[in-house]
Structure formats: C-alpha cells, structure tokens
Amino acid sequence: MSTQVMVRRNFKHIARNPTSVFNAVLMPIVIMLMFVYMLGDAFSVGVDYVDYATPGLMLLAVCYGLGATATSVNSDMTKGIINRFKVMDVSRGAVLTGHVVASLLTNLVAIAALVGVAFLLGFSTSASLLDWLGVLGIVVLLGVAAGWFTVALGLAAKSPETAGLATVPLVMLPFFSSAIVPAEKMGPGLRQFAQYQPFTPIIETLRGLLDGAPAAGDVIPALAWCAGIAVAGYLWARATFKKRA
C-alpha cells in the first residue's frame, strides 16, 4: 500500500474530526482576530500590528494542528491498526510518512485561510513572487520538521491522551518568541530565551520575506533549525516505531 493511500486515510480522519479542524484551521484565525482587534493597539511594533503578527501566526497555525497528528499516530499504535497494516504488507515508511504529509497538508490549508483573513484585516506586503515562494518553502520545511517531531512524540506516548498533551509545549513555544511582540521588548531572561529559541529565526525569516527584505542572519538559523528538527524527529520516529511495532 502506497504512501498516497495512507495520506488520504489520515487526511480524511482529520477532516472528519470537528475538534481537529477547529484547532488546526479556525483557532489560529480566532487568535488573529483577538490580537489584532483586542490587543493590537497595546503593542508598539513600528508597523501595523496585523503586518507584524501575521508571520508569527502562520507559525502558530502549524503548531495548533499537531495535537491531532500525535493522537492519530498513537491511536494507530495502541489500537492494533499497525498489526492490520502488517498483514496488508504496508511499509513502515508509508505509515509514518502518511501522517507527516497529512499534517503538512492540514498546515497549508490553515495558513492559506489565515493569510486570507489577514488580507481582509488590512495586511499589506512588499513580497515579490520569489519572496512568496520563499515563504512557501519555509512553511513546507517547518511543516515537515514539526510533522516528524510530532510523529515521534505520538509514537513515544503511552496513550492517545498523553500524545495530545505532549504537543502542548510546541503550541505554547511561539508565544515565547517574537511572534506576538519583538523579543527586545521582553524582560531579562525571557528576552534571551525568545531570541535563541528555534521559532524566532523562522518567524523573522517569514517576516523578512513578506517585507521583501529577508536577512541571511535569520534565514540560515531558520533553515538549520528546520533541518535539525526534521532529522531528529525522523530518526526518533523510525527507532520508536521499530521498537514498538
């Protein structure tokens, strides 16, 4: 059975779960409306707040869909589905890759909806077509990295409930980055954490691309973090799957 079949199976499971759809697609839009309309005037960021916040909320949209992926992976492991796949001669790679690609597709739908709402709220950009392609590339790299890491978390968890909880730190981490406010406006300790955690250079790369002026000082760390997380998640997922299956 091919990866394409597994992707279709997992994507249908996500689409048929109202909670997953809300968390992955609608929740980031709700947060955007809350920050732009309720709190945006409270932040001094030098530009329209919707322009500042959109790149960070794009990353947040990736993170909010991870809980469903971790839960689905763990359910496959704990409810005997994997044993059925063995009888059907489904490859280990197809099972894991199917979850990652389904998660990535969900991320792309969520980000497309978020950017559409951002434009309705007055979002403006100086990005060229090449810059937009760069945005897409970063989003895909981030989605793949987060997908593999989440699959690994789901495989390592003991139950679907704990698998969903394992992704909470990933959901919260963007709030302690430059997604909502510039890192330099934060207090000591938190400022240093925000500056050096993985999500900040990724957000700043997206922000630079959407401004039409990406900086190499952000792009290189962003690519390095995405690649490192993807490789670590992939190796962890493969090793855990082999051990448990």
C-alpha positions in Angstrom: 0.0 0.0 0.0 1.5 3.3 -1.0 2.1 6.5 0.9 -0.6 8.2 -1.1 -3.2 5.9 0.3 -2.0 6.5 3.8 -2.0 10.2 3.3 -5.6 10.1 2.0 -6.6 7.9 5.0 -5.1 10.2 7.6 -6.3 13.4 6.0 -9.8 12.1 5.9 -9.6 11.3 9.6 -8.5 14.9 10.4 -11.2 16.4 8.2 -14.0 14.3 9.8 -13.0 15.4 13.3 -14.6 18.8 14.1 -12.2 19.4 17.0 -9.2 18.8 14.8 -10.5 21.1 12.1 -11.2 23.8 14.7 -7.8 23.6 16.3 -5.9 23.4 13.1 -7.8 25.9 10.9 -10.2 28.0 12.9 -8.3 28.5 16.2 -5.3 30.5 14.6 -7.9 32.8 12.9 -9.6 33.3 16.3 -6.3 34.2 17.8 -5.5 36.6 15.0 -8.8 38.4 15.4 -8.2 38.6 19.2 -4.7 40.0 18.9 -5.4 42.4 16.0 -8.7 43.8 17.2 -8.4 43.5 21.0 -4.7 43.8 21.8 -3.0 45.2 18.7 -3.2 48.8 19.8 -1.4 47.9 23.0 1.8 46.9 21.2 4.2 49.4 19.7 5.9 47.5 16.9 6.6 50.3 14.4 4.2 48.9 11.7 0.5 48.0 11.5 0.1 45.2 14.0 -1.6 42.9 11.5 1.6 43.2 9.3 3.8 42.3 12.3 1.7 39.5 13.7 0.8 37.6 10.5 4.2 35.8 10.2 4.1 34.6 13.8 0.5 33.5 13.5 1.5 31.5 10.4 3.9 29.5 12.6 1.3 29.2 15.3 -1.1 27.7 12.7 1.4 25.0 12.1 1.7 24.2 15.8 -2.1 24.2 16.5 -2.6 21.2 14.2 0.0 19.0 15.8 -2.2 17.6 18.6 -4.4 15.7 16.2 -1.4 14.2 14.4 0.2 12.9 17.7 -3.1 11.5 18.8 -3.7 9.8 15.5 -0.2 8.2 15.4 -0.6 6.9 18.9 -4.0 5.5 18.2 -2.6 3.5 15.3 0.0 2.1 17.7 -2.3 1.3 20.7 -5.4 0.1 18.9 -4.0 -2.6 16.8 -4.2 -0.8 13.4 -0.4 -1.4 12.8 -0.9 -5.2 13.1 -3.6 -5.0 10.4 -1.2 -3.0 8.2 1.4 -5.7 8.6 -1.0 -8.3 7.3 -1.7 -6.0 4.4 2.0 -5.6 3.7 2.1 -1.9 4.3 5.6 -0.5 4.6 6.8 1.2 7.8 7.8 4.2 5.8 4.3 4.6 4.2 2.7 4.6 7.7 4.9 7.3 9.1 5.2 9.4 6.0 1.4 9.3 5.6 1.0 11.1 8.9 3.6 13.7 8.1 2.2 14.6 4.7 -1.3 14.7 6.0 -0.2 17.0 8.8 1.6 19.2 6.2 -1.5 19.4 4.0 -3.5 20.5 7.0 -0.9 23.2 7.8 -1.1 24.5 4.3 -4.9 24.8 4.4 -4.7 26.5 7.8 -2.1 29.0 6.7 -3.9 29.8 3.4 -7.1 30.5 5.4 -5.1 32.6 7.9 -3.4 34.7 5.2 -6.7 35.3 3.5 -8.2 36.6 6.8 -5.1 38.7 7.3 -5.6 40.4 3.9 -9.2 41.1 4.9 -7.9 42.8 8.1 -5.6 45.1 6.1 -2.4 43.1 5.8 0.0 44.5 3.3 3.2 43.1 1.9 6.1 44.1 -0.2 6.9 40.5 -1.1 7.7 39.6 -4.7 6.7 36.3 -6.3 10.2 34.9 -5.4 9.7 36.0 -1.8 6.3 34.3 -1.7 7.9 31.1 -3.0 10.5 31.5 -0.2 7.6 31.8 2.3 6.1 28.6 0.9 9.4 26.9 1.1 9.9 27.8 4.8 6.4 26.8 5.6 6.9 23.4 4.0 10.2 22.8 5.7 8.7 23.8 9.1 5.7 21.6 8.4 7.9 18.6 7.6 10.1 19.2 10.6 7.2 19.7 13.0 5.4 16.7 11.4 8.2 14.3 12.0 8.9 15.5 15.5 5.2 15.2 16.3 5.0 11.7 14.9 7.9 10.8 17.2 6.1 12.3 20.2 2.9 10.3 19.3 4.9 7.1 19.0 6.7 7.6 22.3 3.5 8.4 24.3 1.7 5.7 26.2 -1.9 6.7 25.2 -3.7 9.0 22.8 -4.4 11.4 25.6 -0.8 11.8 26.7 0.2 12.0 23.0 -2.1 15.1 22.6 -0.7 16.6 25.8 2.9 16.1 24.6 2.4 18.7 21.8 1.3 21.4 24.2 4.8 22.8 24.7 5.1 23.2 20.9 1.8 25.1 20.9 3.0 27.4 23.7 6.5 28.0 22.4 5.5 30.6 19.7 4.1 32.8 22.5 7.6 33.0 23.9 9.2 34.1 20.7 8.9 37.2 18.5 5.5 36.1 17.2 3.4 38.5 19.2 5.9 41.2 20.3 9.5 41.9 19.4 11.9 39.9 21.6 13.8 43.1 22.6 10.7 44.4 24.3 10.6 41.5 26.7 12.1 41.4 30.2 15.5 39.9 31.1 15.7 36.2 30.8 12.6 35.9 28.7 14.2 38.2 26.1 17.2 35.9 25.8 15.0 32.8 25.6 12.9 34.3 22.8 16.0 35.4 20.9 17.7 32.0 20.9 14.8 29.5 20.7 14.1 27.7 17.4 10.9 29.5 16.3 12.2 33.1 16.4 14.6 32.9 13.4 11.9 31.1 11.5 9.3 33.8 12.3 11.8 36.5 11.4 12.6 34.8 8.1 8.9 34.8 7.2 8.6 38.4 8.3 11.6 39.4 6.2 10.3 37.6 3.1 6.9 39.2 3.5 8.6 42.6 3.8 10.6 41.8 0.7 13.9 42.0 2.6 15.0 38.7 4.1 18.1 38.7 6.2 20.8 36.0 6.0 21.2 36.2 9.7 17.7 34.9 10.2 17.4 32.6 7.1 20.5 30.4 7.9 19.5 29.7 11.5 15.9 29.1 10.4 17.0 26.5 7.8 19.4 24.9 10.2 16.7 24.6 12.9 14.1 23.1 10.4 16.7 20.6 9.1 17.9 19.6 12.6 14.4 19.1 14.0 13.3 17.2 10.9 16.3 14.8 11.1 16.0 14.3 14.8 12.3 13.7 14.6 12.7 11.3 11.7 15.4 9.2 13.4 13.5 9.2 16.7 10.2 8.2 14.9 11.8 5.4 12.9 13.6 4.0 16.0 10.5 4.1 18.2 8.3 2.6 15.5 10.7 -0.3 15.0 10.8 -0.9 18.7 7.1 -0.7 19.3 5.9 -2.4 16.2 
